């Protein structure tokens, strides 16, 4: 598709903008935004951008039950925003070292006008 016949011509059409019409291209971003639409999950993600922690400690830090935290962690992990590692019987979680995680971390801090601790 080299060009689109637009009903109104307001500017020079850039063929690169044809990608906008491909809804599948935006689904990953929509899925991540939907996932982060929960304040508790967003807070857990932000926390894990700064430290690696186990479920028990995360629960204490965010004042939530371990099952509730585990539910949020599972969804964050499926999305690829966090990773985990096992050490004995404990699972430790941290933000994934990906461009998406870094951008979301920065966006959260800009929106909330907070800065990274230390």
C-alpha positions as CSV (number, residue, x, y, z in Angstrom):
1,X,0.0,0.0,0.0
2,X,2.0,3.0,-1.3
3,X,-0.6,5.7,-0.6
4,X,-4.0,6.1,0.9
5,X,-6.8,8.2,-0.7
6,X,-7.7,10.4,2.2
7,X,-11.1,12.2,2.3
8,X,-9.4,15.5,3.3
9,X,-5.9,16.5,2.3
10,X,-4.3,18.6,5.2
11,X,-0.7,17.8,4.6
12,X,1.8,15.9,2.5
13,X,1.1,12.2,3.2
14,X,4.1,10.3,4.4
15,X,4.0,6.7,3.2
16,X,5.6,5.6,6.5
17,X,2.3,6.6,8.2
18,X,0.6,3.7,6.5
19,X,1.8,1.6,9.4
20,X,-0.8,3.4,11.5
21,X,-3.6,1.6,9.7
22,X,-2.1,-1.8,10.9
23,X,-3.9,-2.3,14.2
24,X,-1.8,-5.4,15.0
25,X,1.2,-3.1,15.3
26,X,-0.3,-1.4,18.3
27,X,-1.7,-4.4,20.1
28,X,1.5,-5.0,22.2
29,X,1.4,-1.4,23.5
30,X,-2.3,-1.7,24.2
31,X,-1.8,-4.9,26.1
32,X,1.0,-3.3,28.2
33,X,-1.1,-0.2,28.9
34,X,-4.0,-2.4,30.0
35,X,-1.8,-4.4,32.2
36,X,-0.4,-1.2,33.9
37,X,-3.9,0.2,34.4
38,X,-3.9,-1.3,37.9
39,X,-2.2,1.1,40.4
40,X,-0.9,-1.8,42.6
41,X,0.7,-3.6,39.6
42,X,2.2,-0.3,38.5
43,X,3.7,0.3,41.9
44,X,5.1,-3.3,42.1
45,X,6.7,-2.8,38.6
46,X,8.2,0.5,39.7
47,X,9.6,-1.1,42.9
48,X,11.2,-3.9,40.9
49,X,12.9,-1.3,38.6
50,X,15.0,-0.5,41.7
51,X,15.6,-3.8,43.4
52,X,15.3,-7.5,43.2
53,X,12.9,-8.9,45.8
54,X,11.0,-12.0,46.8
55,X,7.2,-12.2,47.1
56,X,7.2,-11.9,50.9
57,X,9.3,-8.7,50.9
58,X,7.3,-7.2,48.0
59,X,4.1,-7.9,50.0
60,X,5.5,-6.1,53.0
61,X,6.7,-3.2,51.0
62,X,3.4,-2.6,49.2
63,X,1.2,-3.7,52.1
64,X,-0.6,-6.5,50.1
65,X,-1.1,-10.2,50.7
66,X,1.4,-12.6,49.1
67,X,-1.3,-14.2,46.9
68,X,-2.3,-10.7,45.5
69,X,1.3,-9.8,44.9
70,X,1.9,-13.2,43.2
71,X,-1.1,-12.6,40.9
72,X,0.4,-9.2,39.8
73,X,3.9,-10.7,39.4
74,X,2.6,-13.5,37.2
75,X,0.9,-10.9,34.9
76,X,4.0,-8.7,34.8
77,X,6.2,-11.7,34.0
78,X,3.9,-12.9,31.2
79,X,4.1,-9.5,29.6
80,X,7.9,-9.6,29.7
81,X,8.2,-6.5,31.9
82,X,9.9,-8.5,34.8
83,X,12.1,-11.5,35.1
84,X,12.6,-14.0,37.9
85,X,15.2,-16.3,39.3
86,X,15.2,-19.1,41.8
87,X,17.6,-19.2,44.8
88,X,16.8,-22.3,46.8
89,X,13.1,-22.2,47.6
90,X,12.8,-18.4,47.0
91,X,11.9,-16.7,43.7
92,X,13.3,-13.3,43.2
93,X,11.8,-10.7,40.8
94,X,13.2,-7.7,39.1
95,X,12.4,-5.5,36.1
96,X,13.5,-7.0,32.8
97,X,16.5,-5.4,31.1
98,X,14.5,-4.4,28.0
99,X,13.8,-1.1,26.2
100,X,10.1,-1.4,27.1
101,X,10.8,-1.7,30.8
102,X,13.2,1.2,30.8
103,X,10.8,3.5,28.9
104,X,7.9,2.6,31.2
105,X,10.1,3.2,34.3
106,X,11.0,6.6,33.0
107,X,7.4,7.4,32.1
108,X,6.1,6.5,35.5
109,X,8.7,8.7,37.2
110,X,7.9,11.6,34.8
111,X,4.2,11.3,35.3
112,X,4.4,11.0,39.1
113,X,7.2,13.5,39.3
114,X,9.4,11.2,41.4
115,X,13.0,10.2,41.0
116,X,14.9,7.0,41.5
117,X,16.0,6.5,45.1
118,X,19.8,6.7,45.3
